[in-house]
Amino acid sequence: MENGGSVEVFEINEDAEKRKEYIETVTKEMGGLLTEYSYVEKNVLLRLSKSLTPDQAADYETALKETFK
């Protein structure tokens, strides 16, 4: 996910949260070599490259939340 992102869809929210936690654990164990923004809304995990600015990532997070309103 060098310069892009991905959307992962799960059966239930709990599975999306577990996947996010797993990714965060693995990246920490690797010494932070692979970092990304990640957001969960309902059963969807949005993963974004750290090449985005925090403001850009926040815009994606907002769009994800708006999708489920």
N, C-alpha and C positions, 0 to 999 in steps of 0.2 A: 504494500500500500504506500509506495514511495511518494507519489504525488496525486493520489486519487482518493478513493473511498469505496465503501461497500455498504449494502443494506442487507441485513440478515433477518429473516422472518421466522418466528418460532410458533409452536402451538399455543404456548401460554407465556405470560410475562415472566414467571419464575425462571423459565429456561433462558430467556433473553438476559435476565439479570445474572444468572450463573455463567453464561458465556462471557459477559462483560467482565465479571470478576476473574474468570480464568485468564482472559487476555491480559488484564492488569497484573495478575500474579506473574505470568510468564515474562512480561516485559520488565518487571522489577527484578526478576531473577537474572535477566540478561544484562543487568546493569544500566537499564534505560536506553540501550542501543536502538530499540524499536519502540518509538513512542507514537501515540495517536490520540486524537480526541475520540471519545465514545459516549454516545447518548442512548438511553433506552426510553421508549415511550410505548406503553402497552406491551405488545409482543414483538416489537421491532427494535433491533440494535443497529444504530447508525455509526459507522466507523469512518473517521476522516483523517487524512494525512496531517501531520504537524507542519507541513509546508504552508498550510493556510494560516492566516493571522487569527488571533483569538476572536476578533470581531467577525471575520468570515465564518469561522466555526459556529459562533453564536447565531449567525443568520440561518445556518443549516439546522441548528437545534430548534430555533423558533419555527422554521418551516415544518419540521417533523411534528412538533406539538400541534401546530395549526391543522395538520392532516387529520388529527383525531378529535377535533372539536365537533 
